[in-house]
Amino acid sequence: MIKTIIFDVGGVLAECSNKILFSNIAKAFNITWDEVYAAVKKLVPEIQAGKISDDEFWKRFSEITGKPLPENHEKLLYEYYEECSPIKQDVLELARELRAKGYQTPILSDTIETHARINWKRLYPEFDPVVLSCEVGMKKPDKRIYELLLKKIKFKPEECVFIDDKPENIKAAEELGMHAMLFKDIKQLKRELKKKEIKF
């Protein structure tokens, strides 16, 4: 019997578009979008896992791109995040309906501390528990972060549904025995939940 529905954030509960964020960084450093992407790709896994701070991120970003840090660079990860990642109100409403039916709705998300600050104001308080990569020092698809969540919710893997937009994260959840759904859109998600006889 399913007792908990676990939600990812970026790509599921919120839009996940880095276009504005990366464009703003490119403009501030006077580099191309592709150069921003190349540097961020190297550094984001470390900052999401809490291995480096924002300050260390920007220091290493400057080293990788060969560009000096611009004034107010520390705001660049934070300033446009909310604009880039509006909440998907239809998915949030579904989570509320699931809670009203008695399901627990945790969050398991790979994120960074600056973005988490915004989501603690606008999203996380509705969910329990909330497990964030930057706070626990590991990220999906590392199975240890799923196991940490399972300890917190005290349910068996087969009692859980995990929703994420990345196939590798889905695979890890399934290997632990969870029911997992690769998110595409709200209609598809509702169909998948109904197949599991989950009421909302």
MODELLER restraints for C-alpha pairs under 7 A, 6 or more apart:
rsr = mdl.restraints
at = mdl.atoms
rsr.add(forms.Gaussian(group=physical.xy_distance, feature=features.Distance(at['CA:1:A'], at['CA:159:A']), mean=5.65, stdev=0.5))
rsr.add(forms.Gaussian(group=physical.xy_distance, feature=features.Distance(at['CA:2:A'], at['CA:159:A']), mean=4.33, stdev=0.5))
rsr.add(forms.Gaussian(group=physical.xy_distance, feature=features.Distance(at['CA:2:A'], at['CA:160:A']), mean=5.65, stdev=0.5))
rsr.add(forms.Gaussian(group=physical.xy_distance, feature=features.Distance(at['CA:3:A'], at['CA:103:A']), mean=5.41, stdev=0.5))
rsr.add(forms.Gaussian(group=physical.xy_distance, feature=features.Distance(at['CA:3:A'], at['CA:104:A']), mean=6.46, stdev=0.5))
rsr.add(forms.Gaussian(group=physical.xy_distance, feature=features.Distance(at['CA:3:A'], at['CA:159:A']), mean=5.42, stdev=0.5))
rsr.add(forms.Gaussian(group=physical.xy_distance, feature=features.Distance(at['CA:3:A'], at['CA:160:A']), mean=6.18, stdev=0.5))
rsr.add(forms.Gaussian(group=physical.xy_distance, feature=features.Distance(at['CA:4:A'], at['CA:103:A']), mean=5.18, stdev=0.5))
rsr.add(forms.Gaussian(group=physical.xy_distance, feature=features.Distance(at['CA:4:A'], at['CA:104:A']), mean=4.48, stdev=0.5))
rsr.add(forms.Gaussian(group=physical.xy_distance, feature=features.Distance(at['CA:4:A'], at['CA:105:A']), mean=5.79, stdev=0.5))
rsr.add(forms.Gaussian(group=physical.xy_distance, feature=features.Distance(at['CA:4:A'], at['CA:159:A']), mean=6.64, stdev=0.5))
rsr.add(forms.Gaussian(group=physical.xy_distance, feature=features.Distance(at['CA:4:A'], at['CA:160:A']), mean=5.01, stdev=0.5))
rsr.add(forms.Gaussian(group=physical.xy_distance, feature=features.Distance(at['CA:4:A'], at['CA:161:A']), mean=6.36, stdev=0.5))
rsr.add(forms.Gaussian(group=physical.xy_distance, feature=features.Distance(at['CA:5:A'], at['CA:103:A']), mean=6.75, stdev=0.5))
rsr.add(forms.Gaussian(group=physical.xy_distance, feature=features.Distance(at['CA:5:A'], at['CA:104:A']), mean=6.23, stdev=0.5))
rsr.add(forms.Gaussian(group=physical.xy_distance, feature=features.Distance(at['CA:5:A'], at['CA:105:A']), mean=5.04, stdev=0.5))
rsr.add(forms.Gaussian(group=physical.xy_distance, feature=features.Distance(at['CA:5:A'], at['CA:106:A']), mean=6.82, stdev=0.5))
rsr.add(forms.Gaussian(group=physical.xy_distance, feature=features.Distance(at['CA:5:A'], at['CA:160:A']), mean=5.95, stdev=0.5))
rsr.add(forms.Gaussian(group=physical.xy_distance, feature=features.Distance(at['CA:5:A'], at['CA:161:A']), mean=4.80, stdev=0.5))
rsr.add(forms.Gaussian(group=physical.xy_distance, feature=features.Distance(at['CA:5:A'], at['CA:162:A']), mean=6.07, stdev=0.5))
rsr.add(forms.Gaussian(group=physical.xy_distance, feature=features.Distance(at['CA:6:A'], at['CA:105:A']), mean=5.54, stdev=0.5))
rsr.add(forms.Gaussian(group=physical.xy_distance, feature=features.Distance(at['CA:6:A'], at['CA:106:A']), mean=4.95, stdev=0.5))
rsr.add(forms.Gaussian(group=physical.xy_distance, feature=features.Distance(at['CA:6:A'], at['CA:107:A']), mean=5.64, stdev=0.5))
rsr.add(forms.Gaussian(group=physical.xy_distance, feature=features.Distance(at['CA:6:A'], at['CA:108:A']), mean=6.75, stdev=0.5))
rsr.add(forms.Gaussian(group=physical.xy_distance, feature=features.Distance(at['CA:6:A'], at['CA:161:A']), mean=5.95, stdev=0.5))
rsr.add(forms.Gaussian(group=physical.xy_distance, feature=features.Distance(at['CA:6:A'], at['CA:162:A']), mean=4.67, stdev=0.5))
rsr.add(forms.Gaussian(group=physical.xy_distance, feature=features.Distance(at['CA:6:A'], at['CA:163:A']), mean=6.03, stdev=0.5))
rsr.add(forms.Gaussian(group=physical.xy_distance, feature=features.Distance(at['CA:7:A'], at['CA:106:A']), mean=6.29, stdev=0.5))
rsr.add(forms.Gaussian(group=physical.xy_distance, feature=features.Distance(at['CA:7:A'], at['CA:107:A']), mean=4.84, stdev=0.5))
rsr.add(forms.Gaussian(group=physical.xy_distance, feature=features.Distance(at['CA:7:A'], at['CA:108:A']), mean=6.17, stdev=0.5))
rsr.add(forms.Gaussian(group=physical.xy_distance, feature=features.Distance(at['CA:7:A'], at['CA:162:A']), mean=6.33, stdev=0.5))
rsr.add(forms.Gaussian(group=physical.xy_distance, feature=features.Distance(at['CA:7:A'], at['CA:163:A']), mean=5.18, stdev=0.5))
rsr.add(forms.Gaussian(group=physical.xy_distance, feature=features.Distance(at['CA:7:A'], at['CA:164:A']), mean=6.73, stdev=0.5))
rsr.add(forms.Gaussian(group=physical.xy_distance, feature=features.Distance(at['CA:8:A'], at['CA:107:A']), mean=5.84, stdev=0.5))
rsr.add(forms.Gaussian(group=physical.xy_distance, feature=features.Distance(at['CA:8:A'], at['CA:108:A']), mean=5.35, stdev=0.5))
rsr.add(forms.Gaussian(group=physical.xy_distance, feature=features.Distance(at['CA:8:A'], at['CA:109:A']), mean=5.20, stdev=0.5))
rsr.add(forms.Gaussian(group=physical.xy_distance, feature=features.Distance(at['CA:8:A'], at['CA:163:A']), mean=6.11, stdev=0.5))
rsr.add(forms.Gaussian(group=physical.xy_distance, feature=features.Distance(at['CA:8:A'], at['CA:164:A']), mean=5.20, stdev=0.5))
rsr.add(forms.Gaussian(group=physical.xy_distance, feature=features.Distance(at['CA:9:A'], at['CA:109:A']), mean=5.85, stdev=0.5))
rsr.add(forms.Gaussian(group=physical.xy_distance, feature=features.Distance(at['CA:10:A'], at['CA:16:A']), mean=5.10, stdev=0.5))
rsr.add(forms.Gaussian(group=physical.xy_distance, feature=features.Distance(at['CA:11:A'], at['CA:165:A']), mean=5.88, stdev=0.5))
rsr.add(forms.Gaussian(group=physical.xy_distance, feature=features.Distance(at['CA:12:A'], at['CA:164:A']), mean=6.44, stdev=0.5))
rsr.add(forms.Gaussian(group=physical.xy_distance, feature=features.Distance(at['CA:12:A'], at['CA:165:A']), mean=6.44, stdev=0.5))
rsr.add(forms.Gaussian(group=physical.xy_distance, feature=features.Distance(at['CA:12:A'], at['CA:183:A']), mean=6.57, stdev=0.5))
rsr.add(forms.Gaussian(group=physical.xy_distance, feature=features.Distance(at['CA:13:A'], at['CA:87:A']), mean=6.00, stdev=0.5))
rsr.add(forms.Gaussian(group=physical.xy_distance, feature=features.Distance(at['CA:13:A'], at['CA:88:A']), mean=5.39, stdev=0.5))
rsr.add(forms.Gaussian(group=physical.xy_distance, feature=features.Distance(at['CA:13:A'], at['CA:91:A']), mean=5.83, stdev=0.5))
rsr.add(forms.Gaussian(group=physical.xy_distance, feature=features.Distance(at['CA:13:A'], at['CA:92:A']), mean=6.22, stdev=0.5))
rsr.add(forms.Gaussian(group=physical.xy_distance, feature=features.Distance(at['CA:14:A'], at['CA:85:A']), mean=5.53, stdev=0.5))
rsr.add(forms.Gaussian(group=physical.xy_distance, feature=features.Distance(at['CA:14:A'], at['CA:86:A']), mean=5.56, stdev=0.5))
rsr.add(forms.Gaussian(group=physical.xy_distance, feature=features.Distance(at['CA:14:A'], at['CA:87:A']), mean=4.21, stdev=0.5))
rsr.add(forms.Gaussian(group=physical.xy_distance, feature=features.Distance(at['CA:14:A'], at['CA:88:A']), mean=5.04, stdev=0.5))
rsr.add(forms.Gaussian(group=physical.xy_distance, feature=features.Distance(at['CA:15:A'], at['CA:85:A']), mean=4.54, stdev=0.5))
rsr.add(forms.Gaussian(group=physical.xy_distance, feature=features.Distance(at['CA:15:A'], at['CA:86:A']), mean=5.59, stdev=0.5))
rsr.add(forms.Gaussian(group=physical.xy_distance, feature=features.Distance(at['CA:15:A'], at['CA:87:A']), mean=6.41, stdev=0.5))
rsr.add(forms.Gaussian(group=physical.xy_distance, feature=features.Distance(at['CA:15:A'], at['CA:88:A']), mean=6.58, stdev=0.5))
rsr.add(forms.Gaussian(group=physical.xy_distance, feature=features.Distance(at['CA:16:A'], at['CA:84:A']), mean=6.82, stdev=0.5))
rsr.add(forms.Gaussian(group=physical.xy_distance, feature=features.Distance(at['CA:16:A'], at['CA:85:A']), mean=5.40, stdev=0.5))
rsr.add(forms.Gaussian(group=physical.xy_distance, feature=features.Distance(at['CA:17:A'], at['CA:84:A']), mean=5.45, stdev=0.5))
rsr.add(forms.Gaussian(group=physical.xy_distance, feature=features.Distance(at['CA:17:A'], at['CA:85:A']), mean=6.39, stdev=0.5))
rsr.add(forms.Gaussian(group=physical.xy_distance, feature=features.Distance(at['CA:18:A'], at['CA:84:A']), mean=6.34, stdev=0.5))
rsr.add(forms.Gaussian(group=physical.xy_distance, feature=features.Distance(at['CA:20:A'], at['CA:80:A']), mean=6.95, stdev=0.5))
rsr.add(forms.Gaussian(group=physical.xy_distance, feature=features.Distance(at['CA:20:A'], at['CA:84:A']), mean=6.36, stdev=0.5))
rsr.add(forms.Gaussian(group=physical.xy_distance, feature=features.Distance(at['CA:21:A'], at['CA:80:A']), mean=5.80, stdev=0.5))
rsr.add(forms.Gaussian(group=physical.xy_distance, feature=features.Distance(at['CA:21:A'], at['CA:81:A']), mean=6.69, stdev=0.5))
rsr.add(forms.Gaussian(group=physical.xy_distance, feature=features.Distance(at['CA:21:A'], at['CA:84:A']), mean=6.91, stdev=0.5))
rsr.add(forms.Gaussian(group=physical.xy_distance, feature=features.Distance(at['CA:22:A'], at['CA:33:A']), mean=6.32, stdev=0.5))
rsr.add(forms.Gaussian(group=physical.xy_distance, feature=features.Distance(at['CA:22:A'], at['CA:36:A']), mean=6.41, stdev=0.5))
rsr.add(forms.Gaussian(group=physical.xy_distance, feature=features.Distance(at['CA:23:A'], at['CA:33:A']), mean=6.13, stdev=0.5))
rsr.add(forms.Gaussian(group=physical.xy_distance, feature=features.Distance(at['CA:25:A'], at['CA:76:A']), mean=6.36, stdev=0.5))
rsr.add(forms.Gaussian(group=physical.xy_distance, feature=features.Distance(at['CA:26:A'], at['CA:32:A']), mean=5.59, stdev=0.5))
rsr.add(forms.Gaussian(group=physical.xy_distance, feature=features.Distance(at['CA:26:A'], at['CA:33:A']), mean=5.64, stdev=0.5))
rsr.add(forms.Gaussian(group=physical.xy_distance, feature=features.Distance(at['CA:26:A'], at['CA:36:A']), mean=6.11, stdev=0.5))
rsr.add(forms.Gaussian(group=physical.xy_distance, feature=features.Distance(at['CA:28:A'], at['CA:70:A']), mean=6.40, stdev=0.5))
rsr.add(forms.Gaussian(group=physical.xy_distance, feature=features.Distance(at['CA:29:A'], at['CA:67:A']), mean=6.49, stdev=0.5))
rsr.add(forms.Gaussian(group=physical.xy_distance, feature=features.Distance(at['CA:29:A'], at['CA:70:A']), mean=6.51, stdev=0.5))
rsr.add(forms.Gaussian(group=physical.xy_distance, feature=features.Distance(at['CA:39:A'], at['CA:61:A']), mean=6.17, stdev=0.5))
rsr.add(forms.Gaussian(group=physical.xy_distance, feature=features.Distance(at['CA:39:A'], at['CA:64:A']), mean=6.36, stdev=0.5))
rsr.add(forms.Gaussian(group=physical.xy_distance, feature=features.Distance(at['CA:43:A'], at['CA:57:A']), mean=6.72, stdev=0.5))
rsr.add(forms.Gaussian(group=physical.xy_distance, feature=features.Distance(at['CA:46:A'], at['CA:52:A']), mean=5.99, stdev=0.5))
rsr.add(forms.Gaussian(group=physical.xy_distance, feature=features.Distance(at['CA:47:A'], at['CA:53:A']), mean=6.43, stdev=0.5))
rsr.add(forms.Gaussian(group=physical.xy_distance, feature=features.Distance(at['CA:47:A'], at['CA:112:A']), mean=6.12, stdev=0.5))
rsr.add(forms.Gaussian(group=physical.xy_distance, feature=features.Distance(at['CA:47:A'], at['CA:134:A']), mean=6.87, stdev=0.5))
rsr.add(forms.Gaussian(group=physical.xy_distance, feature=features.Distance(at['CA:48:A'], at['CA:110:A']), mean=6.00, stdev=0.5))
rsr.add(forms.Gaussian(group=physical.xy_distance, feature=features.Distance(at['CA:48:A'], at['CA:111:A']), mean=5.07, stdev=0.5))
rsr.add(forms.Gaussian(group=physical.xy_distance, feature=features.Distance(at['CA:48:A'], at['CA:112:A']), mean=4.81, stdev=0.5))
rsr.add(forms.Gaussian(group=physical.xy_distance, feature=features.Distance(at['CA:48:A'], at['CA:133:A']), mean=5.80, stdev=0.5))
rsr.add(forms.Gaussian(group=physical.xy_distance, feature=features.Distance(at['CA:48:A'], at['CA:134:A']), mean=4.86, stdev=0.5))
rsr.add(forms.Gaussian(group=physical.xy_distance, feature=features.Distance(at['CA:49:A'], at['CA:133:A']), mean=5.19, stdev=0.5))
rsr.add(forms.Gaussian(group=physical.xy_distance, feature=features.Distance(at['CA:49:A'], at['CA:134:A']), mean=4.68, stdev=0.5))
rsr.add(forms.Gaussian(group=physical.xy_distance, feature=features.Distance(at['CA:49:A'], at['CA:137:A']), mean=4.58, stdev=0.5))
rsr.add(forms.Gaussian(group=physical.xy_distance, feature=features.Distance(at['CA:49:A'], at['CA:138:A']), mean=4.76, stdev=0.5))
rsr.add(forms.Gaussian(group=physical.xy_distance, feature=features.Distance(at['CA:49:A'], at['CA:139:A']), mean=5.69, stdev=0.5))
rsr.add(forms.Gaussian(group=physical.xy_distance, feature=features.Distance(at['CA:50:A'], at['CA:134:A']), mean=4.23, stdev=0.5))
rsr.add(forms.Gaussian(group=physical.xy_distance, feature=features.Distance(at['CA:50:A'], at['CA:135:A']), mean=6.39, stdev=0.5))
rsr.add(forms.Gaussian(group=physical.xy_distance, feature=features.Distance(at['CA:50:A'], at['CA:137:A']), mean=5.16, stdev=0.5))
rsr.add(forms.Gaussian(group=physical.xy_distance, feature=features.Distance(at['CA:51:A'], at['CA:137:A']), mean=6.80, stdev=0.5))
rsr.add(forms.Gaussian(group=physical.xy_distance, feature=features.Distance(at['CA:62:A'], at['CA:68:A']), mean=5.80, stdev=0.5))
rsr.add(forms.Gaussian(group=physical.xy_distance, feature=features.Distance(at['CA:62:A'], at['CA:69:A']), mean=6.14, stdev=0.5))
rsr.add(forms.Gaussian(group=physical.xy_distance, feature=features.Distance(at['CA:78:A'], at['CA:114:A']), mean=5.93, stdev=0.5))
rsr.add(forms.Gaussian(group=physical.xy_distance, feature=features.Distance(at['CA:78:A'], at['CA:115:A']), mean=6.47, stdev=0.5))
rsr.add(forms.Gaussian(group=physical.xy_distance, feature=features.Distance(at['CA:81:A'], at['CA:115:A']), mean=6.91, stdev=0.5))
rsr.add(forms.Gaussian(group=physical.xy_distance, feature=features.Distance(at['CA:90:A'], at['CA:186:A']), mean=6.94, stdev=0.5))
rsr.add(forms.Gaussian(group=physical.xy_distance, feature=features.Distance(at['CA:91:A'], at['CA:186:A']), mean=6.33, stdev=0.5))
rsr.add(forms.Gaussian(group=physical.xy_distance, feature=features.Distance(at['CA:95:A'], at['CA:105:A']), mean=6.84, stdev=0.5))
rsr.add(forms.Gaussian(group=physical.xy_distance, feature=features.Distance(at['CA:97:A'], at['CA:200:A']), mean=5.28, stdev=0.5))
rsr.add(forms.Gaussian(group=physical.xy_distance, feature=features.Distance(at['CA:98:A'], at['CA:200:A']), mean=5.07, stdev=0.5))
rsr.add(forms.Gaussian(group=physical.xy_distance, feature=features.Distance(at['CA:99:A'], at['CA:105:A']), mean=6.62, stdev=0.5))
rsr.add(forms.Gaussian(group=physical.xy_distance, feature=features.Distance(at['CA:101:A'], at['CA:199:A']), mean=6.99, stdev=0.5))
rsr.add(forms.Gaussian(group=physical.xy_distance, feature=features.Distance(at['CA:101:A'], at['CA:200:A']), mean=6.29, stdev=0.5))
rsr.add(forms.Gaussian(group=physical.xy_distance, feature=features.Distance(at['CA:105:A'], at['CA:127:A']), mean=5.76, stdev=0.5))
rsr.add(forms.Gaussian(group=physical.xy_distance, feature=features.Distance(at['CA:105:A'], at['CA:128:A']), mean=6.20, stdev=0.5))
rsr.add(forms.Gaussian(group=physical.xy_distance, feature=features.Distance(at['CA:106:A'], at['CA:127:A']), mean=5.38, stdev=0.5))
rsr.add(forms.Gaussian(group=physical.xy_distance, feature=features.Distance(at['CA:106:A'], at['CA:128:A']), mean=4.73, stdev=0.5))
rsr.add(forms.Gaussian(group=physical.xy_distance, feature=features.Distance(at['CA:106:A'], at['CA:129:A']), mean=4.88, stdev=0.5))
rsr.add(forms.Gaussian(group=physical.xy_distance, feature=features.Distance(at['CA:106:A'], at['CA:130:A']), mean=5.73, stdev=0.5))
rsr.add(forms.Gaussian(group=physical.xy_distance, feature=features.Distance(at['CA:107:A'], at['CA:127:A']), mean=6.44, stdev=0.5))
rsr.add(forms.Gaussian(group=physical.xy_distance, feature=features.Distance(at['CA:107:A'], at['CA:128:A']), mean=6.97, stdev=0.5))
rsr.add(forms.Gaussian(group=physical.xy_distance, feature=features.Distance(at['CA:107:A'], at['CA:129:A']), mean=6.50, stdev=0.5))
rsr.add(forms.Gaussian(group=physical.xy_distance, feature=features.Distance(at['CA:107:A'], at['CA:130:A']), mean=4.73, stdev=0.5))
rsr.add(forms.Gaussian(group=physical.xy_distance, feature=features.Distance(at['CA:107:A'], at['CA:131:A']), mean=6.03, stdev=0.5))
rsr.add(forms.Gaussian(group=physical.xy_distance, feature=features.Distance(at['CA:108:A'], at['CA:130:A']), mean=6.30, stdev=0.5))
rsr.add(forms.Gaussian(group=physical.xy_distance, feature=features.Distance(at['CA:108:A'], at['CA:131:A']), mean=4.97, stdev=0.5))
rsr.add(forms.Gaussian(group=physical.xy_distance, feature=features.Distance(at['CA:108:A'], at['CA:132:A']), mean=6.11, stdev=0.5))
rsr.add(forms.Gaussian(group=physical.xy_distance, feature=features.Distance(at['CA:109:A'], at['CA:131:A']), mean=6.47, stdev=0.5))
rsr.add(forms.Gaussian(group=physical.xy_distance, feature=features.Distance(at['CA:109:A'], at['CA:132:A']), mean=5.10, stdev=0.5))
rsr.add(forms.Gaussian(group=physical.xy_distance, feature=features.Distance(at['CA:109:A'], at['CA:133:A']), mean=6.28, stdev=0.5))
rsr.add(forms.Gaussian(group=physical.xy_distance, feature=features.Distance(at['CA:110:A'], at['CA:132:A']), mean=5.91, stdev=0.5))
rsr.add(forms.Gaussian(group=physical.xy_distance, feature=features.Distance(at['CA:110:A'], at['CA:133:A']), mean=4.80, stdev=0.5))
rsr.add(forms.Gaussian(group=physical.xy_distance, feature=features.Distance(at['CA:110:A'], at['CA:139:A']), mean=5.76, stdev=0.5))
rsr.add(forms.Gaussian(group=physical.xy_distance, feature=features.Distance(at['CA:110:A'], at['CA:140:A']), mean=6.73, stdev=0.5))
rsr.add(forms.Gaussian(group=physical.xy_distance, feature=features.Distance(at['CA:111:A'], at['CA:132:A']), mean=6.41, stdev=0.5))
rsr.add(forms.Gaussian(group=physical.xy_distance, feature=features.Distance(at['CA:111:A'], at['CA:133:A']), mean=5.97, stdev=0.5))
rsr.add(forms.Gaussian(group=physical.xy_distance, feature=features.Distance(at['CA:111:A'], at['CA:134:A']), mean=6.03, stdev=0.5))
rsr.add(forms.Gaussian(group=physical.xy_distance, feature=features.Distance(at['CA:112:A'], at['CA:134:A']), mean=5.42, stdev=0.5))
rsr.add(forms.Gaussian(group=physical.xy_distance, feature=features.Distance(at['CA:113:A'], at['CA:134:A']), mean=6.18, stdev=0.5))
rsr.add(forms.Gaussian(group=physical.xy_distance, feature=features.Distance(at['CA:124:A'], at['CA:130:A']), mean=6.78, stdev=0.5))
rsr.add(forms.Gaussian(group=physical.xy_distance, feature=features.Distance(at['CA:131:A'], at['CA:149:A']), mean=6.66, stdev=0.5))
rsr.add(forms.Gaussian(group=physical.xy_distance, feature=features.Distance(at['CA:133:A'], at['CA:139:A']), mean=4.86, stdev=0.5))
rsr.add(forms.Gaussian(group=physical.xy_distance, feature=features.Distance(at['CA:138:A'], at['CA:145:A']), mean=6.25, stdev=0.5))
rsr.add(forms.Gaussian(group=physical.xy_distance, feature=features.Distance(at['CA:139:A'], at['CA:145:A']), mean=6.34, stdev=0.5))
rsr.add(forms.Gaussian(group=physical.xy_distance, feature=features.Distance(at['CA:140:A'], at['CA:169:A']), mean=5.97, stdev=0.5))
rsr.add(forms.Gaussian(group=physical.xy_distance, feature=features.Distance(at['CA:141:A'], at['CA:168:A']), mean=6.34, stdev=0.5))
rsr.add(forms.Gaussian(group=physical.xy_distance, feature=features.Distance(at['CA:141:A'], at['CA:169:A']), mean=4.83, stdev=0.5))
rsr.add(forms.Gaussian(group=physical.xy_distance, feature=features.Distance(at['CA:141:A'], at['CA:172:A']), mean=5.73, stdev=0.5))
rsr.add(forms.Gaussian(group=physical.xy_distance, feature=features.Distance(at['CA:143:A'], at['CA:172:A']), mean=6.32, stdev=0.5))
rsr.add(forms.Gaussian(group=physical.xy_distance, feature=features.Distance(at['CA:157:A'], at['CA:176:A']), mean=6.64, stdev=0.5))
rsr.add(forms.Gaussian(group=physical.xy_distance, feature=features.Distance(at['CA:157:A'], at['CA:177:A']), mean=5.18, stdev=0.5))
rsr.add(forms.Gaussian(group=physical.xy_distance, feature=features.Distance(at['CA:157:A'], at['CA:178:A']), mean=4.58, stdev=0.5))
rsr.add(forms.Gaussian(group=physical.xy_distance, feature=features.Distance(at['CA:158:A'], at['CA:177:A']), mean=5.63, stdev=0.5))
rsr.add(forms.Gaussian(group=physical.xy_distance, feature=features.Distance(at['CA:158:A'], at['CA:178:A']), mean=5.00, stdev=0.5))
rsr.add(forms.Gaussian(group=physical.xy_distance, feature=features.Distance(at['CA:158:A'], at['CA:179:A']), mean=6.46, stdev=0.5))
rsr.add(forms.Gaussian(group=physical.xy_distance, feature=features.Distance(at['CA:160:A'], at['CA:178:A']), mean=5.58, stdev=0.5))
rsr.add(forms.Gaussian(group=physical.xy_distance, feature=features.Distance(at['CA:160:A'], at['CA:179:A']), mean=6.10, stdev=0.5))
rsr.add(forms.Gaussian(group=physical.xy_distance, feature=features.Distance(at['CA:161:A'], at['CA:178:A']), mean=6.08, stdev=0.5))
rsr.add(forms.Gaussian(group=physical.xy_distance, feature=features.Distance(at['CA:161:A'], at['CA:179:A']), mean=4.63, stdev=0.5))
rsr.add(forms.Gaussian(group=physical.xy_distance, feature=features.Distance(at['CA:161:A'], at['CA:180:A']), mean=5.46, stdev=0.5))
rsr.add(forms.Gaussian(group=physical.xy_distance, feature=features.Distance(at['CA:162:A'], at['CA:173:A']), mean=6.99, stdev=0.5))
rsr.add(forms.Gaussian(group=physical.xy_distance, feature=features.Distance(at['CA:162:A'], at['CA:178:A']), mean=6.80, stdev=0.5))
rsr.add(forms.Gaussian(group=physical.xy_distance, feature=features.Distance(at['CA:162:A'], at['CA:179:A']), mean=6.18, stdev=0.5))
rsr.add(forms.Gaussian(group=physical.xy_distance, feature=features.Distance(at['CA:162:A'], at['CA:180:A']), mean=4.61, stdev=0.5))
rsr.add(forms.Gaussian(group=physical.xy_distance, feature=features.Distance(at['CA:162:A'], at['CA:181:A']), mean=6.20, stdev=0.5))
rsr.add(forms.Gaussian(group=physical.xy_distance, feature=features.Distance(at['CA:163:A'], at['CA:180:A']), mean=5.93, stdev=0.5))
rsr.add(forms.Gaussian(group=physical.xy_distance, feature=features.Distance(at['CA:163:A'], at['CA:181:A']), mean=4.94, stdev=0.5))
rsr.add(forms.Gaussian(group=physical.xy_distance, feature=features.Distance(at['CA:163:A'], at['CA:182:A']), mean=6.12, stdev=0.5))
rsr.add(forms.Gaussian(group=physical.xy_distance, feature=features.Distance(at['CA:163:A'], at['CA:183:A']), mean=6.23, stdev=0.5))
rsr.add(forms.Gaussian(group=physical.xy_distance, feature=features.Distance(at['CA:164:A'], at['CA:170:A']), mean=6.42, stdev=0.5))
rsr.add(forms.Gaussian(group=physical.xy_distance, feature=features.Distance(at['CA:164:A'], at['CA:181:A']), mean=6.62, stdev=0.5))
rsr.add(forms.Gaussian(group=physical.xy_distance, feature=features.Distance(at['CA:164:A'], at['CA:182:A']), mean=5.45, stdev=0.5))
rsr.add(forms.Gaussian(group=physical.xy_distance, feature=features.Distance(at['CA:164:A'], at['CA:183:A']), mean=5.58, stdev=0.5))
rsr.add(forms.Gaussian(group=physical.xy_distance, feature=features.Distance(at['CA:165:A'], at['CA:182:A']), mean=5.29, stdev=0.5))
rsr.add(forms.Gaussian(group=physical.xy_distance, feature=features.Distance(at['CA:165:A'], at['CA:183:A']), mean=4.77, stdev=0.5))
rsr.add(forms.Gaussian(group=physical.xy_distance, feature=features.Distance(at['CA:165:A'], at['CA:184:A']), mean=6.85, stdev=0.5))
rsr.add(forms.Gaussian(group=physical.xy_distance, feature=features.Distance(at['CA:166:A'], at['CA:182:A']), mean=6.82, stdev=0.5))
rsr.add(forms.Gaussian(group=physical.xy_distance, feature=features.Distance(at['CA:167:A'], at['CA:182:A']), mean=6.56, stdev=0.5))
rsr.add(forms.Gaussian(group=physical.xy_distance, feature=features.Distance(at['CA:170:A'], at['CA:180:A']), mean=5.70, stdev=0.5))
rsr.add(forms.Gaussian(group=physical.xy_distance, feature=features.Distance(at['CA:170:A'], at['CA:181:A']), mean=6.80, stdev=0.5))
rsr.add(forms.Gaussian(group=physical.xy_distance, feature=features.Distance(at['CA:170:A'], at['CA:182:A']), mean=6.43, stdev=0.5))
rsr.add(forms.Gaussian(group=physical.xy_distance, feature=features.Distance(at['CA:173:A'], at['CA:180:A']), mean=6.40, stdev=0.5))
rsr.add(forms.Gaussian(group=physical.xy_distance, feature=features.Distance(at['CA:174:A'], at['CA:180:A']), mean=6.02, stdev=0.5))
rsr.add(forms.Gaussian(group=physical.xy_distance, feature=features.Distance(at['CA:183:A'], at['CA:189:A']), mean=6.29, stdev=0.5))
